[in-house]
């Protein structure tokens, strides 16, 4: 059975995915602060992980990626999207702590 996790799902959770978010008002399936480790998810739990516009808000993106790898099944996929550092959107939101450029990573 394929399982998908939408990290930082907000109000637009990916259909069929389990949603993880810090905002209880959005009614996520898993309520958790992404800056608190480990996440309340067992090892190798998901085939796919999506994190759209999440990493720029985190204190330690490397620790976040290590945690994603821990909960991802072997051979699974992680999709991370973040505003490009050259975009005004990257600097528009006060909660952005980091700025990124294109990164392709295969694990």
C-alpha positions in Angstrom: 0.0 0.0 0.0 1.4 3.4 -1.0 1.3 6.0 1.7 1.9 9.8 1.1 2.7 12.4 3.7 2.1 16.1 3.1 4.4 18.0 5.4 3.1 21.6 6.2 -0.1 20.7 4.4 -1.9 23.8 5.5 -5.5 24.1 4.1 -4.6 22.6 0.7 -3.6 19.0 1.6 -2.7 16.7 -1.3 -5.7 14.5 -1.9 -5.2 11.0 -0.3 -2.2 12.1 1.7 -1.8 12.3 5.5 -1.3 15.9 6.5 1.2 17.2 9.0 1.0 20.8 10.2 1.6 22.9 13.3 -1.7 24.8 13.0 -4.4 23.0 14.9 -7.0 25.2 13.3 -6.3 23.6 9.9 -7.2 20.1 11.4 -4.1 18.2 10.2 -4.0 14.4 10.6 -0.7 14.9 12.6 -0.3 18.0 14.7 3.4 18.7 15.2 6.0 21.5 15.2 8.5 20.7 12.5 11.3 22.2 14.5 10.8 19.6 17.2 12.6 16.3 16.6 12.0 13.4 16.1 8.6 13.6 14.4 5.9 11.4 15.8 6.1 9.0 12.8 7.8 5.6 12.7 10.8 4.8 10.5 10.1 3.9 6.8 6.4 4.9 7.0 5.8 6.7 3.7 6.4 6.0 0.0 6.1 9.7 -0.9 6.7 12.9 1.1 5.7 16.4 -0.1 7.0 19.6 1.6 5.8 22.6 -0.3 7.0 26.0 1.0 8.1 24.5 4.3 11.9 24.4 4.5 12.3 28.2 4.3 10.5 28.4 7.7 12.6 25.9 9.5 15.5 26.4 12.0 17.6 23.5 10.6 16.7 22.4 7.1 19.5 19.7 7.2 17.9 18.1 10.3 14.5 18.3 8.5 15.9 16.4 5.5 17.5 13.8 7.8 14.1 13.3 9.5 12.4 13.0 6.1 14.8 10.3 5.1 14.2 8.4 8.3 10.4 8.3 7.7 10.7 7.6 4.0 10.5 4.0 2.8 13.6 2.7 0.8 13.1 3.6 -2.8 10.6 6.3 -1.9 10.4 9.9 -3.2 10.6 13.3 -1.5 9.3 16.4 -3.3 10.5 19.7 -1.8 9.4 23.1 -3.2 10.6 26.4 -1.9 10.7 30.0 -3.3 13.9 30.7 -5.3 16.2 33.2 -3.5 15.9 35.6 -6.4 12.2 35.8 -6.2 10.6 38.7 -4.3 8.3 36.0 -2.8 11.3 34.6 -0.9 11.6 37.9 1.0 8.0 38.8 1.2 6.9 36.6 4.2 8.5 37.5 7.6 8.5 33.8 8.7 11.1 32.9 6.0 14.4 32.1 7.8 16.4 30.7 4.8 16.7 31.3 1.1 17.4 28.6 -1.5 18.4 28.1 -5.1 17.8 25.1 -7.3 18.8 21.9 -5.7 18.3 18.4 -7.1 19.0 15.5 -4.8 18.7 11.8 -5.3 18.8 9.5 -2.3 
